[in-house]
Amino acid sequence: MSSPLARAGRPADGPDMPPGPAPTPEPAALGAARRRVLEAVTDAGPAGATIAGLARVLGGHANTVRHHLAALVAAGLVEEAAAPPAGRGRPARVFRVAPGADGTGAGAPEAAGYRELAAALVAVAPEHPGLVREAGRHWGAQVAARHPAPPAGAPAASVRQGLAGILDAQGFAAAEDAGGGLELRTCPLVAEAREHLRAVCGIHEAMLQGVLDAWNVPGRAELEPFALPHACRVVVRGATD
C-alpha cells in the first residue's frame, strides 16, 4: 500500500489549498556581548557553567550575564538546569549549549542549508526518485546516531517522542496529536514543498524511515503533506502500541 506522499501530486494553488505549516523562524542574530556569553557556555562543556563562573570568566557583572543567558535560553541556544546538590541551600543553576545548537549563534546545524539541499533534490528528483529516497535513508541513519534510541520493544508513544525530538531539532515544531501521530506546525522548506512536494517531503519521509531502521523499530514512517489546515502530519504504521 502506497503512502499519502506517494499518492500526492503537486498541491493545487488557490483558496482550496490548506496553508499548512508556518515557515520556520530564522535564528535571531546575536550581538557581540551575547555571543561571548554563548562561547563561554560552550567552552564549559557538558558540565555547564554557573552565572557566577561566567561572570568571572567574562569579567562582567552577574546581573548582565543573567540577562544574556535568559535571552539565549529563550532563543533555544542554551538550556538551564539545576546543578547537583552541594550542601545546604538551593542548588545553583547551570547552563549548557542546547542540543542542536552550534554554540556560535548561527542557529541549529541541522536546520542550516535546507534551501540549498532542496535545490539539489529538485534538480535530481525527476530523473532519480529512488536516489532521493536512498539519500534520505542514509541521512536518517546519520541523524539517528546523534539521538538516543527508544528501548527495544518500546511503545509507539516512545517512538513518537524520539521522532518529535529529531524533527524539533530540524525546525518542524513537532507535537503529538490525539490520533497517534505528529503534527509538524512549522517547516523550514514550506515554500519549496509547495512547488516540489515529492522531492522535499519525500526525502524527509525517507529520513524518518532511516531513523526507524537505525533504531531497529518495526514500522513504516508516513508523511502526510498539508494534511491539516495548519500542519503536515507524520504517522508510524506498525509500531508497537
C-alpha positions as CSV (number, residue, x, y, z in Angstrom):
1,M,0.0,0.0,0.0
2,S,1.4,3.4,-1.0
3,S,1.9,6.2,1.4
4,P,-0.1,9.5,1.2
5,L,3.1,11.1,-0.1
6,A,3.5,8.6,-2.9
7,R,-0.1,9.3,-4.0
8,A,0.3,13.0,-3.8
9,G,1.0,15.3,-6.7
10,R,1.8,18.9,-6.6
11,P,-0.5,20.7,-4.2
12,A,-3.1,22.8,-6.0
13,D,-2.7,26.5,-5.7
14,G,-5.6,28.7,-4.7
15,P,-8.1,29.0,-1.8
16,D,-8.8,25.3,-1.5
17,M,-5.2,24.5,-0.6
18,P,-4.6,24.5,3.1
19,P,-1.9,26.9,4.3
20,G,0.0,24.1,6.0
21,P,2.9,24.6,8.4
22,A,4.2,28.1,9.1
23,P,7.8,28.8,7.9
24,T,10.4,28.0,10.5
25,P,11.6,31.3,12.0
26,E,15.1,32.4,11.1
27,P,17.5,32.3,14.1
28,A,18.0,35.7,15.7
29,A,21.3,37.4,15.2
30,L,23.4,37.7,18.3
31,G,25.3,40.8,19.4
32,A,28.9,40.7,20.4
33,A,28.3,40.6,24.1
34,R,25.7,37.8,23.9
35,R,27.9,35.8,21.5
36,R,30.7,36.0,24.1
37,V,28.4,34.6,26.7
38,L,27.4,31.8,24.4
39,E,31.0,31.0,23.6
40,A,31.9,30.8,27.3
41,V,29.0,28.4,27.9
42,T,30.2,26.3,25.0
43,D,33.7,26.3,26.5
44,A,32.4,25.0,29.8
45,G,31.4,21.7,28.0
46,P,28.8,19.2,29.2
47,A,29.3,20.1,32.9
48,G,27.8,23.5,32.2
49,A,28.6,26.9,33.7
50,T,27.1,28.9,36.5
51,I,26.3,32.6,36.4
52,A,29.0,33.4,38.9
53,G,31.5,31.3,37.0
54,L,30.6,33.0,33.7
55,A,30.9,36.4,35.3
56,R,34.4,35.6,36.5
57,V,35.5,34.3,33.1
58,L,34.0,37.2,31.2
59,G,34.8,39.9,33.7
60,G,31.3,41.3,33.8
61,H,28.6,41.7,36.4
62,A,26.5,38.7,37.3
63,N,23.2,40.5,36.5
64,T,24.5,41.3,33.0
65,V,25.4,37.7,32.4
66,R,22.0,36.6,33.8
67,H,20.2,38.9,31.3
68,H,22.2,37.5,28.3
69,L,21.6,33.9,29.5
70,A,17.8,34.5,29.7
71,A,17.8,35.7,26.1
72,L,19.9,32.7,24.9
73,V,17.6,30.3,26.7
74,A,14.6,31.9,25.1
75,A,16.3,31.6,21.7
76,G,16.8,27.9,22.2
77,L,20.6,28.2,22.1
78,V,21.2,27.4,25.8
79,E,19.4,25.2,28.3
80,E,19.2,25.7,32.0
81,A,19.1,23.0,34.7
82,A,19.8,22.6,38.5
83,A,23.3,21.7,39.5
84,P,23.8,18.6,41.6
85,P,23.2,19.4,45.3
86,A,26.3,20.5,47.2
87,G,25.4,21.1,50.9
88,R,22.6,23.1,52.2
89,G,20.6,25.7,50.3
90,R,19.1,25.9,46.9
91,P,21.2,24.2,44.1
92,A,22.9,26.6,41.7
93,R,21.6,26.8,38.1
94,V,23.9,25.6,35.4
95,F,23.8,26.5,31.7
96,R,24.8,24.3,28.7
97,V,24.6,24.7,25.0
98,A,21.2,23.3,23.9
99,P,21.1,20.1,21.8
100,G,21.1,21.0,18.1
101,A,22.7,24.4,18.7
102,D,26.2,25.0,17.3
103,G,27.5,27.3,20.1
104,T,28.1,30.2,17.7
105,G,24.7,31.8,17.5
106,A,24.3,30.9,13.8
107,G,21.4,28.5,14.5
108,A,21.0,24.8,14.8
109,P,23.3,23.0,12.4
110,E,20.6,20.5,11.4
111,A,18.4,23.4,10.2
112,A,21.1,25.2,8.3
113,G,21.5,24.8,4.5
114,Y,18.0,23.4,3.9
115,R,17.3,25.6,0.9
116,E,20.5,24.5,-0.8
117,L,19.5,20.9,-0.1
118,A,16.1,21.5,-1.6
119,A,17.6,22.9,-4.8
120,A,19.9,19.9,-5.2
121,L,17.0,17.5,-4.6
122,V,14.7,19.3,-7.1
123,A,17.4,19.0,-9.7
124,V,17.8,15.2,-9.5
125,A,14.4,14.1,-8.3
126,P,12.6,13.8,-11.7
127,E,15.2,11.5,-13.2
128,H,16.3,9.7,-10.0
129,P,13.4,9.4,-7.5
130,G,15.0,6.3,-6.0
131,L,18.2,8.1,-5.3
132,V,16.3,10.8,-3.3
133,R,14.8,8.1,-1.1
134,E,18.1,6.3,-0.7
135,A,19.8,9.6,0.3
136,G,17.0,10.2,2.8
137,R,17.5,6.8,4.4
138,H,21.3,7.4,4.7
139,W,20.6,10.8,6.2
140,G,18.2,9.2,8.7
141,A,20.9,6.8,9.8
142,Q,23.3,9.6,10.5
143,V,20.6,11.6,12.4
144,A,19.7,8.5,14.5
145,A,23.3,8.2,15.6
146,R,23.0,11.6,17.3
147,H,19.8,10.9,19.2
148,P,19.1,8.3,21.8
149,A,17.1,5.3,20.5
150,P,14.0,4.2,22.4
151,P,14.4,0.9,24.3
152,A,13.8,-2.3,22.4
153,G,10.1,-3.1,22.3
154,A,9.2,0.5,23.4
155,P,5.6,1.5,22.8
156,A,4.6,3.7,19.9
157,A,4.4,6.7,22.2
158,S,8.1,6.5,23.0
159,V,9.0,6.2,19.3
160,R,6.9,9.3,18.5
161,Q,8.6,11.2,21.3
162,G,12.0,10.3,19.8
163,L,11.0,11.3,16.3
164,A,9.5,14.6,17.7
165,G,12.9,15.5,19.2
166,I,14.6,14.9,15.9
167,L,12.0,16.9,14.0
168,D,12.1,19.7,16.5
169,A,15.9,20.0,16.0
170,Q,15.3,20.4,12.3
171,G,12.8,23.2,12.7
172,F,9.5,21.4,12.4
173,A,7.8,22.2,15.8
174,A,6.5,18.6,16.1
175,A,3.7,18.0,18.5
176,E,1.8,14.8,19.3
177,D,-1.9,14.8,18.3
178,A,-4.9,12.9,19.5
179,G,-4.8,10.5,16.6
180,G,-1.4,8.9,17.5
181,G,0.6,11.0,15.0
182,L,2.8,14.0,15.0
183,E,1.7,17.4,13.7
184,L,4.5,19.4,12.0
185,R,3.5,23.0,12.7
186,T,6.5,24.8,11.1
187,C,8.6,23.8,8.2
188,P,12.0,25.2,7.0
189,L,11.0,24.4,3.4
190,V,7.3,25.0,3.2
191,A,7.6,27.3,0.2
192,E,9.8,24.8,-1.6
193,A,7.4,22.0,-0.7
194,R,4.5,23.7,-2.4
195,E,6.4,23.7,-5.7
196,H,8.3,20.4,-5.4
197,L,6.4,18.3,-2.9
198,R,7.7,14.8,-3.8
199,A,11.3,15.9,-3.6
200,V,11.2,18.0,-0.5
201,C,8.7,15.9,1.5
202,G,10.0,12.6,0.0
203,I,13.5,13.0,1.5
204,H,12.0,13.8,4.9
205,E,9.8,10.8,4.9
206,A,12.8,8.7,3.8
207,M,14.9,10.3,6.6
208,L,12.3,9.3,9.2
209,Q,12.3,5.8,7.8
210,G,16.1,5.7,8.0
211,V,15.8,6.7,11.7
212,L,13.4,3.9,12.4
213,D,15.6,1.4,10.6
214,A,18.7,2.5,12.5
215,W,16.8,2.2,15.8
216,N,15.5,-1.2,14.8
217,V,12.0,-0.1,15.3
218,P,9.5,-2.0,13.2
219,G,7.1,0.1,11.3
220,R,6.8,2.4,8.3
221,A,7.1,6.2,8.5
222,E,4.5,8.1,6.5
223,L,4.5,11.8,5.9
224,E,1.1,13.4,5.0
225,P,1.9,16.7,3.4
226,F,-0.5,19.6,4.2
227,A,-2.8,17.1,5.9
228,L,-4.3,19.8,8.2
229,P,-5.0,23.5,7.7
230,H,-2.1,24.4,10.0
231,A,0.3,21.4,9.7
232,C,1.6,18.4,7.9
233,R,1.4,15.1,9.7
234,V,3.7,12.1,10.4
235,V,2.4,8.6,11.4
236,V,4.3,5.4,12.1
237,R,2.4,2.4,10.8
238,G,3.1,-0.9,12.5
239,A,4.9,0.3,15.6
240,T,4.1,-1.4,18.9
241,D,1.1,0.1,20.6
